[in-house]
Amino acid sequence: MNEETFNLSIRKFLKHVGVSSQREIEHAVDKAVEAGTLEGTESFPAVMTLEVDGLNLKVEFDGKIQLE
């Protein structure tokens, strides 16, 4: 196994997930604020599930998205 290749591929994947997830959340919030279904002061529980086929890995991460 090449540790450098392994670590770089994990970092690339996590960066993609982070950037894409943030964009999706921001879009959903903007859409809800425009529709009048959010005031912009709410907070939401959030769950991210990481699954890696071939490793039998499934892990959930819990957090909170706060608008104010």
PQR file with spaces between the fields and no chain letter, atoms N, CA, C, O and H, PARSE charges and radii, in Angstrom:
ATOM       1  N    MET     1       0.852   -1.177    0.000 -0.4000 1.5000
ATOM       2  CA   MET     1       0.000    0.000    0.000 -0.0000 2.0000
ATOM       3  C    MET     1       0.890    1.230    0.000  0.5500 1.7000
ATOM       4  O    MET     1       1.907    1.277    0.692 -0.5500 1.4000
ATOM       5  N    ASN     2       0.498    2.216   -0.780 -0.4000 1.5000
ATOM       6  CA   ASN     2       1.215    3.482   -0.832 -0.0000 2.0000
ATOM       7  C    ASN     2       0.507    4.466    0.092  0.5500 1.7000
ATOM       8  O    ASN     2      -0.581    4.947   -0.225 -0.5500 1.4000
ATOM       9  H    ASN     2      -0.328    2.177   -1.342  0.4000 1.0000
ATOM      10  N    GLU     3       1.119    4.762    1.226 -0.4000 1.5000
ATOM      11  CA   GLU     3       0.506    5.626    2.251 -0.0000 2.0000
ATOM      12  C    GLU     3       0.197    7.018    1.705  0.5500 1.7000
ATOM      13  O    GLU     3      -0.849    7.586    2.020 -0.5500 1.4000
ATOM      14  H    GLU     3       2.003    4.371    1.483  0.4000 1.0000
ATOM      15  N    GLU     4       1.086    7.567    0.900 -0.4000 1.5000
ATOM      16  CA   GLU     4       0.870    8.920    0.373 -0.0000 2.0000
ATOM      17  C    GLU     4      -0.335    8.955   -0.557  0.5500 1.7000
ATOM      18  O    GLU     4      -1.168    9.856   -0.461 -0.5500 1.4000
ATOM      19  H    GLU     4       1.936    7.106    0.645  0.4000 1.0000
ATOM      20  N    THR     5      -0.431    7.983   -1.454 -0.4000 1.5000
ATOM      21  CA   THR     5      -1.583    7.898   -2.358 -0.0000 2.0000
ATOM      22  C    THR     5      -2.871    7.706   -1.569  0.5500 1.7000
ATOM      23  O    THR     5      -3.887    8.340   -1.852 -0.5500 1.4000
ATOM      24  H    THR     5       0.246    7.251   -1.532  0.4000 1.0000
ATOM      25  N    PHE     6      -2.815    6.829   -0.584 -0.4000 1.5000
ATOM      26  CA   PHE     6      -3.968    6.549    0.268 -0.0000 2.0000
ATOM      27  C    PHE     6      -4.440    7.814    0.981  0.5500 1.7000
ATOM      28  O    PHE     6      -5.621    8.156    0.928 -0.5500 1.4000
ATOM      29  H    PHE     6      -1.990    6.314   -0.355  0.4000 1.0000
ATOM      30  N    ASN     7      -3.517    8.507    1.647 -0.4000 1.5000
ATOM      31  CA   ASN     7      -3.868    9.721    2.389 -0.0000 2.0000
ATOM      32  C    ASN     7      -4.378   10.822    1.473  0.5500 1.7000
ATOM      33  O    ASN     7      -5.338   11.514    1.811 -0.5500 1.4000
ATOM      34  H    ASN     7      -2.557    8.229    1.690  0.4000 1.0000
ATOM      35  N    LEU     8      -3.744   10.992    0.316 -0.4000 1.5000
ATOM      36  CA   LEU     8      -4.196   12.019   -0.623 -0.0000 2.0000
ATOM      37  C    LEU     8      -5.586   11.717   -1.159  0.5500 1.7000
ATOM      38  O    LEU     8      -6.391   12.631   -1.338 -0.5500 1.4000
ATOM      39  H    LEU     8      -2.964   10.430    0.041  0.4000 1.0000
ATOM      40  N    SER     9      -5.877   10.449   -1.419 -0.4000 1.5000
ATOM      41  CA   SER     9      -7.202   10.105   -1.935 -0.0000 2.0000
ATOM      42  C    SER     9      -8.279   10.325   -0.880  0.5500 1.7000
ATOM      43  O    SER     9      -9.385   10.758   -1.204 -0.5500 1.4000
ATOM      44  H    SER     9      -5.223    9.707   -1.274  0.4000 1.0000
ATOM      45  N    ILE    10      -7.968   10.034    0.368 -0.4000 1.5000
ATOM      46  CA   ILE    10      -8.928   10.300    1.456 -0.0000 2.0000
ATOM      47  C    ILE    10      -9.172   11.797    1.574  0.5500 1.7000
ATOM      48  O    ILE    10     -10.319   12.234    1.660 -0.5500 1.4000
ATOM      49  H    ILE    10      -7.069    9.683    0.631  0.4000 1.0000
ATOM      50  N    ARG    11      -8.107   12.582    1.580 -0.4000 1.5000
ATOM      51  CA   ARG    11      -8.257   14.043    1.695 -0.0000 2.0000
ATOM      52  C    ARG    11      -9.054   14.620    0.532  0.5500 1.7000
ATOM      53  O    ARG    11      -9.900   15.493    0.730 -0.5500 1.4000
ATOM      54  H    ARG    11      -7.174   12.227    1.510  0.4000 1.0000
ATOM      55  N    LYS    12      -8.790   14.139   -0.677 -0.4000 1.5000
ATOM      56  CA   LYS    12      -9.532   14.606   -1.854 -0.0000 2.0000
ATOM      57  C    LYS    12     -11.013   14.270   -1.725  0.5500 1.7000
ATOM      58  O    LYS    12     -11.868   15.108   -2.010 -0.5500 1.4000
ATOM      59  H    LYS    12      -8.103   13.431   -0.838  0.4000 1.0000
ATOM      60  N    PHE    13     -11.315   13.058   -1.300 -0.4000 1.5000
ATOM      61  CA   PHE    13     -12.698   12.648   -1.114 -0.0000 2.0000
ATOM      62  C    PHE    13     -13.385   13.511   -0.051  0.5500 1.7000
ATOM      63  O    PHE    13     -14.495   13.995   -0.270 -0.5500 1.4000
ATOM      64  H    PHE    13     -10.620   12.377   -1.069  0.4000 1.0000
ATOM      65  N    LEU    14     -12.731   13.703    1.097 -0.4000 1.5000
ATOM      66  CA   LEU    14     -13.328   14.480    2.189 -0.0000 2.0000
ATOM      67  C    LEU    14     -13.507   15.946    1.801  0.5500 1.7000
ATOM      68  O    LEU    14     -14.487   16.574    2.202 -0.5500 1.4000
ATOM      69  H    LEU    14     -11.830   13.309    1.275  0.4000 1.0000
ATOM      70  N    LYS    15     -12.578   16.496    1.029 -0.4000 1.5000
ATOM      71  CA   LYS    15     -12.727   17.877    0.564 -0.0000 2.0000
ATOM      72  C    LYS    15     -13.940   17.979   -0.350  0.5500 1.7000
ATOM      73  O    LYS    15     -14.734   18.912   -0.231 -0.5500 1.4000
ATOM      74  H    LYS    15     -11.782   15.986    0.704  0.4000 1.0000
ATOM      75  N    HIS    16     -14.085   17.026   -1.258 -0.4000 1.5000
ATOM      76  CA   HIS    16     -15.237   17.008   -2.163 -0.0000 2.0000
ATOM      77  C    HIS    16     -16.544   16.921   -1.368  0.5500 1.7000
ATOM      78  O    HIS    16     -17.491   17.660   -1.638 -0.5500 1.4000
ATOM      79  H    HIS    16     -13.440   16.268   -1.354  0.4000 1.0000
ATOM      80  N    VAL    17     -16.587   16.022   -0.396 -0.4000 1.5000
ATOM      81  CA   VAL    17     -17.785   15.866    0.438 -0.0000 2.0000
ATOM      82  C    VAL    17     -18.074   17.160    1.198  0.5500 1.7000
ATOM      83  O    VAL    17     -19.217   17.613    1.247 -0.5500 1.4000
ATOM      84  H    VAL    17     -15.817   15.422   -0.177  0.4000 1.0000
ATOM      85  N    GLY    18     -17.041   17.750    1.788 -0.4000 1.5000
ATOM      86  CA   GLY    18     -17.237   18.968    2.571 -0.0000 2.0000
ATOM      87  C    GLY    18     -17.754   20.126    1.737  0.5500 1.7000
ATOM      88  O    GLY    18     -18.724   20.782    2.115 -0.5500 1.4000
ATOM      89  H    GLY    18     -16.112   17.382    1.748  0.4000 1.0000
ATOM      90  N    VAL    19     -17.114   20.380    0.604 -0.4000 1.5000
ATOM      91  CA   VAL    19     -17.510   21.492   -0.261 -0.0000 2.0000
ATOM      92  C    VAL    19     -18.902   21.257   -0.833  0.5500 1.7000
ATOM      93  O    VAL    19     -19.739   22.159   -0.826 -0.5500 1.4000
ATOM      94  H    VAL    19     -16.326   19.847    0.296  0.4000 1.0000
ATOM      95  N    SER    20     -19.149   20.057   -1.325 -0.4000 1.5000
ATOM      96  CA   SER    20     -20.451   19.750   -1.916 -0.0000 2.0000
ATOM      97  C    SER    20     -21.569   19.793   -0.880  0.5500 1.7000
ATOM      98  O    SER    20     -22.660   20.287   -1.163 -0.5500 1.4000
ATOM      99  H    SER    20     -18.469   19.324   -1.331  0.4000 1.0000
ATOM     100  N    SER    21     -21.303   19.281    0.312 -0.4000 1.5000
ATOM     101  CA   SER    21     -22.306   19.292    1.380 -0.0000 2.0000
ATOM     102  C    SER    21     -22.649   20.714    1.784  0.5500 1.7000
ATOM     103  O    SER    21     -23.821   21.045    1.964 -0.5500 1.4000
ATOM     104  H    SER    21     -20.416   18.880    0.542  0.4000 1.0000
ATOM     105  N    GLN    22     -21.631   21.561    1.929 -0.4000 1.5000
ATOM     106  CA   GLN    22     -21.879   22.954    2.308 -0.0000 2.0000
ATOM     107  C    GLN    22     -22.731   23.652    1.248  0.5500 1.7000
ATOM     108  O    GLN    22     -23.663   24.385    1.579 -0.5500 1.4000
ATOM     109  H    GLN    22     -20.679   21.291    1.783  0.4000 1.0000
ATOM     110  N    ARG    23     -22.413   23.423   -0.017 -0.4000 1.5000
ATOM     111  CA   ARG    23     -23.164   24.037   -1.106 -0.0000 2.0000
ATOM     112  C    ARG    23     -24.627   23.596   -1.061  0.5500 1.7000
ATOM     113  O    ARG    23     -25.526   24.421   -1.219 -0.5500 1.4000
ATOM     114  H    ARG    23     -21.656   22.827   -0.286  0.4000 1.0000
ATOM     115  N    GLU    24     -24.868   22.313   -0.850 -0.4000 1.5000
ATOM     116  CA   GLU    24     -26.238   21.793   -0.806 -0.0000 2.0000
ATOM     117  C    GLU    24     -27.026   22.368    0.373  0.5500 1.7000
ATOM     118  O    GLU    24     -28.198   22.718    0.229 -0.5500 1.4000
ATOM     119  H    GLU    24     -24.137   21.643   -0.723  0.4000 1.0000
ATOM     120  N    ILE    25     -26.383   22.463    1.531 -0.4000 1.5000
ATOM     121  CA   ILE    25     -27.056   23.014    2.715 -0.0000 2.0000
ATOM     122  C    ILE    25     -27.374   24.487    2.494  0.5500 1.7000
ATOM     123  O    ILE    25     -28.482   24.934    2.790 -0.5500 1.4000
ATOM     124  H    ILE    25     -25.432   22.179    1.648  0.4000 1.0000
ATOM     125  N    GLU    26     -26.413   25.242    1.977 -0.4000 1.5000
ATOM     126  CA   GLU    26     -26.649   26.667    1.720 -0.0000 2.0000
ATOM     127  C    GLU    26     -27.786   26.865    0.719  0.5500 1.7000
ATOM     128  O    GLU    26     -28.625   27.748    0.898 -0.5500 1.4000
ATOM     129  H    GLU    26     -25.513   24.880    1.737  0.4000 1.0000
ATOM     130  N    HIS    27     -27.816   26.054   -0.320 -0.4000 1.5000
ATOM     131  CA   HIS    27     -28.877   26.148   -1.319 -0.0000 2.0000
ATOM     132  C    HIS    27     -30.241   25.858   -0.690  0.5500 1.7000
ATOM     133  O    HIS    27     -31.210   26.572   -0.948 -0.5500 1.4000
ATOM     134  H    HIS    27     -27.135   25.337   -0.465  0.4000 1.0000
ATOM     135  N    ALA    28     -30.313   24.817    0.129 -0.4000 1.5000
ATOM     136  CA   ALA    28     -31.582   24.462    0.774 -0.0000 2.0000
ATOM     137  C    ALA    28     -32.049   25.558    1.722  0.5500 1.7000
ATOM     138  O    ALA    28     -33.241   25.863    1.779 -0.5500 1.4000
ATOM     139  H    ALA    28     -29.525   24.238    0.338  0.4000 1.0000
ATOM     140  N    VAL    29     -31.117   26.153    2.467 -0.4000 1.5000
ATOM     141  CA   VAL    29     -31.482   27.240    3.381 -0.0000 2.0000
ATOM     142  C    VAL    29     -31.950   28.459    2.593  0.5500 1.7000
ATOM     143  O    VAL    29     -32.980   29.047    2.921 -0.5500 1.4000
ATOM     144  H    VAL    29     -30.150   25.905    2.421  0.4000 1.0000
ATOM     145  N    ASP    30     -31.206   28.844    1.561 -0.4000 1.5000
ATOM     146  CA   ASP    30     -31.609   29.998    0.749 -0.0000 2.0000
ATOM     147  C    ASP    30     -32.992   29.802    0.156  0.5500 1.7000
ATOM     148  O    ASP    30     -33.814   30.718    0.161 -0.5500 1.4000
ATOM     149  H    ASP    30     -30.369   28.367    1.294  0.4000 1.0000
ATOM     150  N    LYS    31     -33.245   28.609   -0.354 -0.4000 1.5000
ATOM     151  CA   LYS    31     -34.542   28.299   -0.958 -0.0000 2.0000
ATOM     152  C    LYS    31     -35.664   28.392    0.076  0.5500 1.7000
ATOM     153  O    LYS    31     -36.732   28.934   -0.211 -0.5500 1.4000
ATOM     154  H    LYS    31     -32.577   27.865   -0.359  0.4000 1.0000
ATOM     155  N    ALA    32     -35.423   27.862    1.280 -0.4000 1.5000
ATOM     156  CA   ALA    32     -36.443   27.901    2.334 -0.0000 2.0000
ATOM     157  C    ALA    32     -36.683   29.319    2.834  0.5500 1.7000
ATOM     158  O    ALA    32     -37.820   29.689    3.128 -0.5500 1.4000
ATOM     159  H    ALA    32     -34.556   27.422    1.513  0.4000 1.0000
ATOM     160  N    VAL    33     -35.621   30.116    2.933 -0.4000 1.5000
ATOM     161  CA   VAL    33     -35.779   31.517    3.361 -0.0000 2.0000
ATOM     162  C    VAL    33     -36.584   32.278    2.310  0.5500 1.7000
ATOM     163  O    VAL    33     -37.492   33.034    2.656 -0.5500 1.4000
ATOM     164  H    VAL    33     -34.697   29.816    2.695  0.4000 1.0000
ATOM     165  N    GLU    34     -36.262   32.087    1.037 -0.4000 1.5000
ATOM     166  CA   GLU    34     -36.996   32.755   -0.048 -0.0000 2.0000
ATOM     167  C    GLU    34     -38.465   32.346   -0.060  0.5500 1.7000
ATOM     168  O    GLU    34     -39.337   33.163   -0.353 -0.5500 1.4000
ATOM     169  H    GLU    34     -35.525   31.473    0.756  0.4000 1.0000
ATOM     170  N    ALA    35     -38.739   31.072    0.260 -0.4000 1.5000
ATOM     171  CA   ALA    35     -40.118   30.575    0.269 -0.0000 2.0000
ATOM     172  C    ALA    35     -40.874   31.015    1.523  0.5500 1.7000
ATOM     173  O    ALA    35     -42.092   30.862    1.608 -0.5500 1.4000
ATOM     174  H    ALA    35     -38.030   30.408    0.498  0.4000 1.0000
ATOM     175  N    GLY    36     -40.142   31.560    2.489 -0.4000 1.5000
ATOM     176  CA   GLY    36     -40.786   32.017    3.715 -0.0000 2.0000
ATOM     177  C    GLY    36     -40.999   30.923    4.742  0.5500 1.7000
ATOM     178  O    GLY    36     -41.713   31.136    5.721 -0.5500 1.4000
ATOM     179  H    GLY    36     -39.152   31.684    2.420  0.4000 1.0000
ATOM     180  N    THR    37     -40.404   29.767    4.549 -0.4000 1.5000
ATOM     181  CA   THR    37     -40.570   28.677    5.509 -0.0000 2.0000
ATOM     182  C    THR    37     -39.517   28.689    6.604  0.5500 1.7000
ATOM     183  O    THR    37     -39.603   27.921    7.563 -0.5500 1.4000
ATOM     184  H    THR    37     -39.824   29.594    3.753  0.4000 1.0000
ATOM     185  N    LEU    38     -38.520   29.562    6.463 -0.4000 1.5000
ATOM     186  CA   LEU    38     -37.503   29.761    7.501 -0.0000 2.0000
ATOM     187  C    LEU    38     -37.380   31.239    7.802  0.5500 1.7000
ATOM     188  O    LEU    38     -37.535   32.083    6.919 -0.5500 1.4000
ATOM     189  H    LEU    38     -38.450   30.185    5.684  0.4000 1.0000
ATOM     190  N    GLU    39     -37.103   31.537    9.041 -0.4000 1.5000
ATOM     191  CA   GLU    39     -36.868   32.922    9.430 -0.0000 2.0000
ATOM     192  C    GLU    39     -35.383   33.276    9.350  0.5500 1.7000
ATOM     193  O    GLU    39     -35.022   34.445    9.213 -0.5500 1.4000
ATOM     194  H    GLU    39     -36.977   30.852    9.758  0.4000 1.0000
ATOM     195  N    GLY    40     -34.536   32.265    9.437 -0.4000 1.5000
ATOM     196  CA   GLY    40     -33.100   32.508    9.417 -0.0000 2.0000
ATOM     197  C    GLY    40     -32.472   32.474   10.789  0.5500 1.7000
ATOM     198  O    GLY    40     -31.304   32.827   10.950 -0.5500 1.4000
ATOM     199  H    GLY    40     -34.829   31.315    9.548  0.4000 1.0000
ATOM     200  N    THR    41     -33.240   32.051   11.784 -0.4000 1.5000
ATOM     201  CA   THR    41     -32.729   31.986   13.158 -0.0000 2.0000
ATOM     202  C    THR    41     -32.744   30.559   13.708  0.5500 1.7000
ATOM     203  O    THR    41     -32.357   30.326   14.853 -0.5500 1.4000
ATOM     204  H    THR    41     -34.189   31.765   11.653  0.4000 1.0000
ATOM     205  N    GLU    42     -33.187   29.615   12.896 -0.4000 1.5000
ATOM     206  CA   GLU    42     -33.361   28.244   13.346 -0.0000 2.0000
ATOM     207  C    GLU    42     -32.022   27.501   13.468  0.5500 1.7000
ATOM     208  O    GLU    42     -30.974   27.966   13.020 -0.5500 1.4000
ATOM     209  H    GLU    42     -33.501   29.804   11.965  0.4000 1.0000
ATOM     210  N    SER    43     -32.111   26.348   14.085 -0.4000 1.5000
ATOM     211  CA   SER    43     -31.000   25.392   14.062 -0.0000 2.0000
ATOM     212  C    SER    43     -31.595   24.023   13.778  0.5500 1.7000
ATOM     213  O    SER    43     -32.744   23.745   14.121 -0.5500 1.4000
ATOM     214  H    SER    43     -32.962   25.969   14.449  0.4000 1.0000
ATOM     215  N    PHE    44     -30.791   23.169   13.144 -0.4000 1.5000
ATOM     216  CA   PHE    44     -31.273   21.877   12.696 -0.0000 2.0000
ATOM     217  C    PHE    44     -30.301   20.780   13.084  0.5500 1.7000
ATOM     218  O    PHE    44     -29.092   20.943   12.918 -0.5500 1.4000
ATOM     219  H    PHE    44     -29.857   23.394   12.865  0.4000 1.0000
ATOM     220  N    PRO    45     -30.803   19.666   13.598 -0.5600 1.5000
ATOM     221  CA   PRO    45     -29.922   18.522   13.796  0.2800 2.0000
ATOM     222  C    PRO    45     -29.528   17.983   12.419  0.5500 1.7000
ATOM     223  O    PRO    45     -30.327   18.006   11.483 -0.5500 1.4000
ATOM     224  N    ALA    46     -28.308   17.505   12.309 -0.4000 1.5000
ATOM     225  CA   ALA    46     -27.829   16.972   11.029 -0.0000 2.0000
ATOM     226  C    ALA    46     -27.092   15.661   11.270  0.5500 1.7000
ATOM     227  O    ALA    46     -26.454   15.469   12.306 -0.5500 1.4000
ATOM     228  H    ALA    46     -27.659   17.486   13.069  0.4000 1.0000
ATOM     229  N    VAL    47     -27.191   14.772   10.302 -0.4000 1.5000
ATOM     230  CA   VAL    47     -26.499   13.484   10.368 -0.0000 2.0000
ATOM     231  C    VAL    47     -25.794   13.266    9.030  0.5500 1.7000
ATOM     232  O    VAL    47     -26.385   13.452    7.967 -0.5500 1.4000
ATOM     233  H    VAL    47     -27.709   14.928    9.461  0.4000 1.0000
ATOM     234  N    MET    48     -24.543   12.874    9.096 -0.4000 1.5000
ATOM     235  CA   MET    48     -23.779   12.508    7.898 -0.0000 2.0000
ATOM     236  C    MET    48     -23.410   11.040    8.042  0.5500 1.7000
ATOM     237  O    MET    48     -22.861   10.627    9.063 -0.5500 1.4000
ATOM     238  H    MET    48     -24.062   12.723    9.960  0.4000 1.0000
ATOM     239  N    THR    49     -23.712   10.266    7.027 -0.4000 1.5000
ATOM     240  CA   THR    49     -23.386    8.842    7.055 -0.0000 2.0000
ATOM     241  C    THR    49     -22.264    8.572    6.058  0.5500 1.7000
ATOM     242  O    THR    49     -22.358    8.933    4.885 -0.5500 1.4000
ATOM     243  H    THR    49     -24.158   10.601    6.198  0.4000 1.0000
ATOM     244  N    LEU    50     -21.216    7.942    6.536 -0.4000 1.5000
ATOM     245  CA   LEU    50     -20.087    7.557    5.706 -0.0000 2.0000
ATOM     246  C    LEU    50     -20.142    6.052    5.500  0.5500 1.7000
ATOM     247  O    LEU    50     -20.130    5.282    6.461 -0.5500 1.4000
ATOM     248  H    LEU    50     -21.140    7.649    7.489  0.4000 1.0000
ATOM     249  N    GLU    51     -20.201    5.640    4.238 -0.4000 1.5000
ATOM     250  CA   GLU    51     -20.187    4.211    3.915 -0.0000 2.0000
ATOM     251  C    GLU    51     -19.057    3.956    2.929  0.5500 1.7000
ATOM     252  O    GLU    51     -18.891    4.690    1.955 -0.5500 1.4000
ATOM     253  H    GLU    51     -20.210    6.266    3.458  0.4000 1.0000
ATOM     254  N    VAL    52     -18.289    2.916    3.190 -0.4000 1.5000
ATOM     255  CA   VAL    52     -17.215    2.522    2.275 -0.0000 2.0000
ATOM     256  C    VAL    52     -17.424    1.044    1.932  0.5500 1.7000
ATOM     257  O    VAL    52     -17.170    0.151    2.740 -0.5500 1.4000
ATOM     258  H    VAL    52     -18.424    2.320    3.981  0.4000 1.0000
ATOM     259  N    ASP    53     -17.894    0.824    0.710 -0.4000 1.5000
ATOM     260  CA   ASP    53     -18.071   -0.558    0.251 -0.0000 2.0000
ATOM     261  C    ASP    53     -16.714   -1.246    0.215  0.5500 1.7000
ATOM     262  O    ASP    53     -15.699   -0.612   -0.075 -0.5500 1.4000
ATOM     263  H    ASP    53     -18.101    1.549    0.054  0.4000 1.0000
ATOM     264  N    GLY    54     -16.697   -2.492    0.499 -0.4000 1.5000
ATOM     265  CA   GLY    54     -15.464   -3.262    0.477 -0.0000 2.0000
ATOM     266  C    GLY    54     -14.729   -3.259    1.807  0.5500 1.7000
ATOM     267  O    GLY    54     -13.876   -4.111    2.053 -0.5500 1.4000
ATOM     268  H    GLY    54     -17.521   -3.007    0.735  0.4000 1.0000
ATOM     269  N    LEU    55     -15.059   -2.302    2.661 -0.4000 1.5000
ATOM     270  CA   LEU    55     -14.456   -2.247    3.993 -0.0000 2.0000
ATOM     271  C    LEU    55     -15.469   -2.551    5.082  0.5500 1.7000
ATOM     272  O    LEU    55     -15.128   -2.604    6.264 -0.5500 1.4000
ATOM     273  H    LEU    55     -15.752   -1.609    2.460  0.4000 1.0000
ATOM     274  N    ASN    56     -16.715   -2.749    4.680 -0.4000 1.5000
ATOM     275  CA   ASN    56     -17.784   -2.998    5.635 -0.0000 2.0000
ATOM     276  C    ASN    56     -17.828   -1.884    6.684  0.5500 1.7000
ATOM     277  O    ASN    56     -17.957   -2.140    7.881 -0.5500 1.4000
ATOM     278  H    ASN    56     -16.992   -2.705    3.720  0.4000 1.0000
ATOM     279  N    LEU    57     -17.718   -0.643    6.201 -0.4000 1.5000
ATOM     280  CA   LEU    57     -17.682    0.517    7.085 -0.0000 2.0000
ATOM     281  C    LEU    57     -18.938    1.355    6.884  0.5500 1.7000
ATOM     282  O    LEU    57     -19.263    1.749    5.764 -0.5500 1.4000
ATOM     283  H    LEU    57     -17.614   -0.436    5.229  0.4000 1.0000
ATOM     284  N    LYS    58     -19.627    1.618    7.966 -0.4000 1.5000
ATOM     285  CA   LYS    58     -20.771    2.526    7.962 -0.0000 2.0000
ATOM     286  C    LYS    58     -20.759    3.251    9.304  0.5500 1.7000
ATOM     287  O    LYS    58     -20.943    2.641   10.357 -0.5500 1.4000
ATOM     288  H    LYS    58     -19.363    1.298    8.876  0.4000 1.0000
ATOM     289  N    VAL    59     -20.538    4.564    9.248 -0.4000 1.5000
ATOM     290  CA   VAL    59     -20.410    5.379   10.459 -0.0000 2.0000
ATOM     291  C    VAL    59     -21.287    6.621   10.303  0.5500 1.7000
ATOM     292  O    VAL    59     -21.314    7.242    9.241 -0.5500 1.4000
ATOM     293  H    VAL    59     -20.388    5.060    8.392  0.4000 1.0000
ATOM     294  N    GLU    60     -21.998    6.971   11.363 -0.4000 1.5000
ATOM     295  CA   GLU    60     -22.800    8.191   11.357 -0.0000 2.0000
ATOM     296  C    GLU    60     -22.147    9.243   12.234  0.5500 1.7000
ATOM     297  O    GLU    60     -21.619    8.945   13.305 -0.5500 1.4000
ATOM     298  H    GLU    60     -21.976    6.466   12.226  0.4000 1.0000
ATOM     299  N    PHE    61     -22.194   10.483   11.755 -0.4000 1.5000
ATOM     300  CA   PHE    61     -21.687   11.629   12.495 -0.0000 2.0000
ATOM     301  C    PHE    61     -22.850   12.586   12.720  0.5500 1.7000
ATOM     302  O    PHE    61     -23.540   12.962   11.773 -0.5500 1.4000
ATOM     303  H    PHE    61     -22.622   10.725   10.884  0.4000 1.0000
ATOM     304  N    ASP    62     -23.067   12.979   13.963 -0.4000 1.5000
ATOM     305  CA   ASP    62     -24.165   13.869   14.319 -0.0000 2.0000
ATOM     306  C    ASP    62     -23.629   15.268   14.586  0.5500 1.7000
ATOM     307  O    ASP    62     -22.503   15.442   15.053 -0.5500 1.4000
ATOM     308  H    ASP    62     -22.506   12.673   14.733  0.4000 1.0000
ATOM     309  N    GLY    63     -24.452   16.253   14.283 -0.4000 1.5000
ATOM     310  CA   GLY    63     -24.071   17.634   14.550 -0.0000 2.0000
ATOM     311  C    GLY    63     -25.287   18.528   14.491  0.5500 1.7000
ATOM     312  O    GLY    63     -26.424   18.058   14.499 -0.5500 1.4000
ATOM     313  H    GLY    63     -25.366   16.112   13.904  0.4000 1.0000
ATOM     314  N    LYS    64     -25.038   19.807   14.433 -0.4000 1.5000
ATOM     315  CA   LYS    64     -26.111   20.782   14.391 -0.0000 2.0000
ATOM     316  C    LYS    64     -25.740   21.887   13.405  0.5500 1.7000
ATOM     317  O    LYS    64     -24.603   22.359   13.383 -0.5500 1.4000
ATOM     318  H    LYS    64     -24.114   20.190   14.426  0.4000 1.0000
ATOM     319  N    ILE    65     -26.709   22.289   12.596 -0.4000 1.5000
ATOM     320  CA   ILE    65     -26.554   23.416   11.677 -0.0000 2.0000
ATOM     321  C    ILE    65     -27.306   24.581   12.306  0.5500 1.7000
ATOM     322  O    ILE    65     -28.516   24.496   12.519 -0.5500 1.4000
ATOM     323  H    ILE    65     -27.632   21.905   12.615  0.4000 1.0000
ATOM     324  N    GLN    66     -26.605   25.657   12.600 -0.4000 1.5000
ATOM     325  CA   GLN    66     -27.223   26.822   13.226 -0.0000 2.0000
ATOM     326  C    GLN    66     -27.210   27.988   12.251  0.5500 1.7000
ATOM     327  O    GLN    66     -26.188   28.271   11.624 -0.5500 1.4000
ATOM     328  H    GLN    66     -25.623   25.725   12.427  0.4000 1.0000
ATOM     329  N    LEU    67     -28.336   28.657   12.126 -0.4000 1.5000
ATOM     330  CA   LEU    67     -28.444   29.785   11.205 -0.0000 2.0000
ATOM     331  C    LEU    67     -28.117   31.103   11.883  0.5500 1.7000
ATOM     332  O    LEU    67     -27.825   32.093   11.212 -0.5500 1.4000
ATOM     333  H    LEU    67     -29.166   28.427   12.635  0.4000 1.0000
ATOM     334  N    GLU    68     -28.162   31.122   13.183 -0.4000 1.5000
ATOM     335  CA   GLU    68     -27.831   32.355   13.909 -0.0000 2.0000
ATOM     336  C    GLU    68     -27.153   32.028   15.210  0.5500 1.7000
ATOM     337  O    GLU    68     -26.796   32.932   15.965 -0.5500 1.4000
ATOM     338  H    GLU    68     -28.399   30.318   13.728  0.4000 1.0000
